[in-house]
Structure formats: structure tokens, C-alpha cells
Amino acid sequence: MTFSKKYQTNSVSKKSLLSCFLLMCILLIFVSCKSEVKQTEPKEKEKPNVILLVVDDQGYGDIAALGNKEIKTPNIDGLYDISARFTQYHVSPTCAPTRAALMTGHHSNRAGVWHTVNGRSLILDRETTIAQVFKDNGYATGIFGKWHLGDNYPFRPQDKGFEEVLVHGGGGIEQTMDYWDNDYFNDTYTHNGKLEKFEGFCTDIWFENAKKYMSENQKNNKPFFCYLSTNAAHTPYFVENKYSDPYENNENIPNAAFYGLISNVDENIGKLVEYLKAIDLMDNTILIFSTDNGTSAGAKIEKGGDRLDGFIAKGYNAGMRGIKASMYEGGHRVPLFIHWKDGGITTGKDINELTAHYDIAPTLVDLCGLEVKEDLKFDGKSLKPLIDGHNEEFIDRAVITNSQRIEMPEPWRRTAFMKGDWRLVNGTELYDLSKDPEQRTNIADQFPEKVAAFKDEYDAWWKEISPSYSDQPYIIVGTPMDNPTILHGHDWHTKAVASPWHQRHIRQGYIDNGYWLVKVAESGKYNLKLRRWPVETGLALNGIAPVRPALEGTTVRESVKSKALTIKNARIKIQDEEQSVAVDPNAEFVEFTVDLKAGETQLQTWFTLDNKKELGSYYVVVEKI
């Protein structure tokens, strides 16, 4: 009995121990499984990469998918098929203003950029760019191609948030601040602040180096913002014949080389997409395709019509009036495609609400979940609600675009006020695009109440934005960030229609003058070298630049012949300093030494010729010594 009880007690004890042991094993397995589940939970969603691809001077009608039956753009068409497409997307009618709005989310007038030359293509120092926002949020930032918002400190891309910079000078290859005699092939560009020679065609170089940049950041597990901004299809229309030949001798095509440049861009877009897929970046990359203004050469104005604002006689312009720089639709309505697989933007979908270039920055902030400083306010709106099918905030929206191209903006100067299908041009012409898409019939007298209402809205907008016009873009000299610095005649503030913005003006001895707005960073002694030719030429003041030879197998033409100038005297004026000296015409430059005080001022120079005519020095090298 005792034995039996003892046995029972021991038996129960063993059973309890076994139960405890089994329970502990189950708990351990549970904890282990829970731990394993925790370890295999999906990571926090990776930040998307962003590629903002902007093609120069390609219009809405220069794409096959948008109705052009002559041009071949299979890769842009492929992007069209898988993107949100904004059919009423409007930009500024010319290059630099559009780029200022894209970069800042501000109307170009507010950003201080309402011209492409004359010192008014310089983005204001106070402006925060989307590149700076991305950089502050841990993104790598890079630009490849065209900047056109300033080539001096503090306006350069490296001053405005870009870490990797590969760009040409000015607003296009062959312009005044571009490296002398660049011609799209085997050119010298600015790479991270230093001149560097590259082999190949310009567009190919932008894309190839952008792809290397993307790959490097992928290896470093860093998201990137890549601004891929081509100078094609801007003038000059230089391209390999293999791209332009398919469009030659076609009576429906105004400019075969222009289409050839677009074909090369299209080819590069195809290679880019395949590359992104190959390195597994395509799915989580926001790919945006757009252009900076209406077509420059894909449509030709009818004979006798205004060269910018007339009706189309040849080529395809999607039924719109006007071309690049026009206040009518053909000047500022351009394509906008947005694709992002991981963000669910994968199906071709037309979005017809009015949108604008200053919407791009807030859209990227929204899509990427970026943090911005409290004082950063955008003129634009995020397009994400439209992509998601919600248009409430856009139903009664007004969009305003203009082409000022003068020293100070004027109300209603070459302006389009847009609301729904309505367009009020210059405050006097009213069009209903639903009935008159080509803007042929002014119906302002039929709807005076609508004209009055639109003018009231415009007046309120002008009153709000115009105080910013007093802010001036000063080139800063005497700073370690850029010393010495080279000033270019391109950026003269002048009463002329345009400053000497192109290398052909330098060759021809363009007679004009203007002043640079400069800010002296530190008081001290400064050296100023006045030049007729850029440094890289090594030419004397009275020298003649050799004619650049044509390139076989391309559309590159011989450059304009140079004109010799016999410069007798040189003069400068800055702050309280005014000096004049006789010139040795065989020297490369005329040199001055001046004592300057820190602060804002103007610099003006004069060359006096043997015939008593005067012009400004096209180039001035300023160095604090």
C-alpha cells in the first residue's frame, strides 16, 4: 500500500515534471516562432528613387503617341502606355522660367526668372530647390545636362542642392558661357565644378553618366533624385545623320534634324528603362517625363503669320496655335507622364484637369513623404489626389503663365490666364477651347462678365506676387566658393532685347553693353581681367577665332566667321572705382586692380574701338587677391 502510494506519488511527480517540461518546450517553440516571425516581417517601405526627365524644346505634338504620324518615338510611347498622363499640363513658354518653377514649386516670376538672358535667368538666392529638399531628406542628388539658372555662385546647381553635377554652360551648347566651340560631339563640360572633356554625343553622355550615378547609389543603398535635363532638341540642331536621315525629304516635316534629336533622346530613354530593369531599380523609381515649352521646330507658322503666335501651316502641333515662346496653347501646353510601379501608377490614364510646372515639387514631396521646413510654401499643388482619382481641389483652379523677357515684369505682358477650357490672353482675348481649340475666335465681347471676373483673379494674383520683383539676383564675388569667377555678357542687365548670349555674337563683335549685379563678399583688393575672347581660346583682344570645321556624318555646320576688333581703350566702373587705360591689342586681356568694399553693387565695363564705337567686355575674370 505504502509502496503503491509511493509509486503513485512518484508517478504523479514524474508526470508533472514531464508536463512542465513539455510546457516549457512549447513556450520555447512559441517564443522562438514569434522571434522568427518578428525577424522576417517586411522592412519599412524603401524610399522611392526619382528621375525627373526634361527634354528641351520638344512640344506636345512631337510624340507619336500624342498623334504625330511622322515621328517615331517608340520608347516615349511605351512610357505613355504605363503612366498617368496629364493632358492639360502647362509650363512657361521658354526654357529658364520653366526650370525655375520645376525646381522650386514657385511660379517663375516669384523665383526671379522671367527671361532666358539679360541677368533674368538667375534663380534668386533665397529660393529653396527640390534638390535641396531631397538632400535634407537623405537623398543623393544629381543633375545631368542643362541647368540654365545661373553659372556663377550662388546660382550654380552645386549651390542649390545638387551633389553630382555634369552640365554644359548657359541655356544651350554654343552659348556664351559654354566651353568655346562645343558642338554636341566630344565636348568639354563642367563636372563637379571643373572642366572635363567627354567623348561622345551630348545626350548619350548625359544618360550614360546618369546611369552610372544611379548604379553607384544603389550599391550604397541610398535613394537618389536624378534631374536628367537634355539640351536636345534645342538649337543648334546638331545630330548624327543616322537619326535625321529618316525624316529628310518629307514635305510634312519642317526640320529633319530636330526630329533626329528627339529620336536620339527616345533611344536613350529606351536604354534607360532597360537598364533600370536590369539592375532592379525600375519598380521603385518614380519616372517623370516632360518638356520645358512648346515645340521649337516641329511645327511651322503659316506665311504672313506672327512667327511665334500664328497658326500652324506645316508639321504637327496637336491642333494648337503658336509655338515656343507663344502666349497661346502651343507655347506652353506640353506632355507630362508619371510612372511608378511600386506606387501603383502603372496604367495609362489621362488626367484632364489644369496642372502646371510649379506642381512638380509639391507632388514629389507628397509621393516621397519628404519633410519640408515650415516656412517653405509652394505655389503649386500635389498631383497625387488627381492620380488617385480625386479632383475636388482642381475643379475651379486657375493657372497663369507669361513670357516677360524684360528687366521688370509688366501686368498682362504676353500672358495666358487659364481656367477650365477658358483662356484669357493679354487681358483682352477670350477663347473657349471646348469649341475653339485653335484659338481663332476672340469672344471677349460676348462674355464681358467672365472677362471681368478673370481679370479680378489675375489682379489679385499680381498684387500678391509682385512685391517679390524687387529681389535682385546678385553674383557673389570674392568668396572661396568661386574665386576667381568669370562673368559673361550673357548676364548683362541691358536695355537691348537680348545680351550677347551666343558664341556667334562674340565672333561677330556684337555691339552692346550692360552691367552685372554683383555682391562683394569681402572687402579687399580685387583683380579684374577684361577679355573679348574666353580664357580657353588663348586669343588676343584683336585676334580672330578660327572657324570650327563641319563634322562628317552629322548635321554640324561650320561656325560663323569671326570679326577682328581694334580695341584702343578699356574702362571699368564699380562702386567708387572708375579707371581707364590704353589697350595693347595683342594682349589677351586688359587688367585692373581695385579696392572694393563688401556689399551689393554694379560692375560695368567699356571697350572703345578705333571707330569710337563702344561695347562691353564679353568676359571679365574677377579675383580677390
C-alpha angles and dihedrals in degrees: 000000000000089000089049092050091045089050091048091049093049090044092053091045092052091047090051091049090049091049091049090048092050091046091051090049091051091049091048091049090048093049090045092050091046089050091049091049090051092050093051097046111123115269122248108285110275118244111256121245116234130216114186105193115191121178118202120241096348109138133211090262096051093085127083094218089058094057107280107137096187105052124073114219105153096159096047086047089053090053089048089057094058102036144084101254120206107208096185101044114143133194136173115292093244140042114261098040091054091050092050091054092046092052098045110027086233129115106265091244090059091048089055095245114118101134137045095226139009094076091296097102090070112107112229116261091233093060119107113213128213086244089062090049091051091047091051088052094056099266127138109237128207139169126199122185126355126026105159096175099101139319097211134068126305095022103054119112091249087057092051103054106288117126099181112046128181111162145143120234127269124347096320146356110286093032122129099267094040117101109279115272096002106161106176092270125089092342137168117246137175111263115186091332098316132094113250133178117232130193118225142031117325099240091046089051094052092050097042094050091044090055091051089050092051092049093049092052091047089056089050091049090237124138115231142209109210120189104198103186116172125205087211130122090030121105136310092063096217117156141135113280092238088071098043100038095077089061099045122114093016111134091206094059117077096195124017095189091054090056088044091057090051090049090056091049089050091051090052092049088055091051091047093053092048090048092051090051092047094054093040097247102113098085098056098036122101103220116195122186122191144130134234104238144339123308118295099195110001092091132036125213117239117261112277093018126119107280092234107021103036131109121274119261101169136024128020124294102161091257094299131136120235135016136231112340092020124132088217125085096273090062099055113013107096139160123278121183124176123190129177119155098191089048092054096250098129108115127081105253130165117222112194105185120112111270135168146202092259088064093069098076096050089044091057091047089054098043094046097039093236123177116230132189115265094242093055107101124176129215088209134068132231112262092208094097090056091049088051091050100259115123102163095114092049102048097094098024125143123208122193127197130172144172108222104163093174136099096265126019120251125207114266094000106159089333135162117199108195131194122161106313093338124105125188108191121197089344091282110066121069124191134180106210093194088069102019110032092165092056095233101141123057107211099176092121090055095055108034092154091056092048090051093049093049091048090052090053091048092048091053090050092048092050090052098046103035098078088069090063090080091067109101130209106234121189106222117225130185095037125127086233090072117005119173098026129188119224117205130208086232087078099048114130098229140160090231119103089249136005120230092287099155133063089235087065089056091049092049096047095244109211111224141100140205142154135260121228104228135175117208106221097198134014114248147088118324133192119215122192115192114206136182092196128040120263096252093062095060087209125154120242090258093039129121120228113230117247112260109239122239116255118239115237094023141082091246109131131200114277125248115279116254127245121217118232123203103213114194104172139019129201137181135193124192128148106322093336119104118164136169130190140174114254132235099215091202092061121093094231147001114243131213132177117206139174110231134187123221113264147069120313145137129260121204129173135193134203113193114206129210089259090055093251116136134213136165125260106265092212131028123184109207120193133172107224 
